[in-house]
Amino acid sequence: MEQELKEIFDYYKQQENPIGQANLVEMLREIQEVVGCIPMDIQEKIATEFDVKQAMIGTIIKLYPSLKASNYKHRIIACTGARCGAKDGMKILNAIRKELGIQTEGLSKDGNFYLTTQNCLKSCKTAPNFYIDGTLYSNVEEGDVAKILRSLS
């Protein structure tokens, strides 16, 4: 794996704009194909090799849903918009965090779930809402969260 990473780094260092977003995204995709994800130690290595901040690499990974910082199985996007908030959206978010033992970086205790939030999921009529792997869960009540999550484990 080290040799493959070195080859990827060498290739992208030779590009016209090696730290341009398009090149970084393509490089991250190639690394993910090799490793399965882009963990923190590799993010730090990229930052050092290309003289960019690790936070920039982390931000790019968060911006592109196809890129993963860990090898989780399920991605959850919870709505934190005003309408979901008015219908107990924060209780739903906290129930998800509690049920999965979410750590600071949004990763569940077992590493199978990755939780992010979004200001609005554009499904306000059915608030509160969240997505799991692209499937919308609407009109969710706090008591429904554990059942939904357990069905995916």
N, C-alpha and C positions, 0 to 999 in steps of 0.2 A: 504494500500500500504506500509506503514512504516513497518508493521510486515513482509510482504513478502520480502522487502529489507533486513531486519535484518536476516531473515532465509537464504537468498542467501549469505550475507556476512559471516554469521557463517559457512555455508557449505564450502565456498572457503578458509576461514582462516584455516580450518582443513586439507587442501590438502597439499601434500608433498612440493610443490613449489607454494605457493599461489600467488606470484607476477610474476610467469613465464608467458610469453606471451600467451601460450595456455590456461592456467587457466583464465587469465584476459579476453581474448576474449570470452571464454565460459560464464564467469560471466556477461560480458557486453551484450551478446545475451539474457541471462535469464532476466536481468534487462529490456532490451528493450521490451521483451514480456510482462512484467508487466506494464511498464510505457508507452510504445509506441515509446520511443526514450530515449536518454541518455543526458538530459539537463545539463547545466553547474553546477547547484547546486548539482546534483547527482554525477557528475564527481568529484567535490570537496569533497563530502562525501566519495567516493571511495578512493581518494588520502589520506585522513585523516585516514580512517579505515585500509588501507593497507600500510601506510607509504611510498607512492610513490609520485612523482611529478604529479600534475594535467596535465602538459604538456605531460607527457607520456601517460596518459589516452586519451587525445585529439588526440595524434598522432596515437594511435591504432585505434581510431574511424575513422580517415581519411584514414588509410591504408585498412580498410575493408569496401567495398561498402555496405554491408548488414547492417552495423551499422550506426545509424543516431543520430546526436547531437540535432536535432530538428525534429519536426514532419512535415517536408516539403513533398510536393507531387511529385515534379519533380527535378531530378538531372541533371545539365548541366556540361559537361566537354568540355572546350574550348581549342583548340590547341594553344600553344605559340611557336611552333617549327619554325625553320628558314624558311621553305618553306611557311607555312601559314603566317608568319610574312612578308615575301616578297610580299604577295598578300593581304595586308591589314588585316591580322588576328588580329592585335591589335585594329584596328578600329571596327571590329566585336565584340571583347571582350568588348571594352568600350561601344558599343551600347547596348550590353546585360546588362552590369552594369547599364547604364543610364535608360534603359527601365524598369528594375525591381527594381530600387532603391536599389541596392545591398549595404549591410552594410559591415563592416570590416571583419566579419567572413564568408562572402560568402552567407549569407542568404538574400533573397529578403525582401523588406519592408513589404510585406503582409505575409511572412513566408511560401509561397508555393513553392519557388524555392531555390535550393542550388547550387551555382556556384563554381566549382574548375577549375584549369587549369592543363594541362599536356604538357610536352615538345614536344611530337609528338604523333599523333593519328594513324600513319602508313597509312594515306590516302593522301599522298603528291600530287598525280596526280590531285586530285580534290580540292586542297586548295583554299580558307580557309575552315576549317571544325570545327564542334563541334557536340557533342552528346547531346541529351536530352532523358533521360530514355532509353538509349541503341540504339536509332535511330540516324543514322549519317545524318547530314545536310551538304551538300557539295556545293562548288562553291557559297557560300552565299555572298550576297552583303549587305552592311550596311543597305540599305533600306528594306531588307527582314526580318531583325531581329524582328521588332515590330510585323509584320504579323504572323511570326512563333510563337512567344511567346503568342500572344493574342489567337491563335487557341487552346492553351493548358489551358488557364485560365478558 
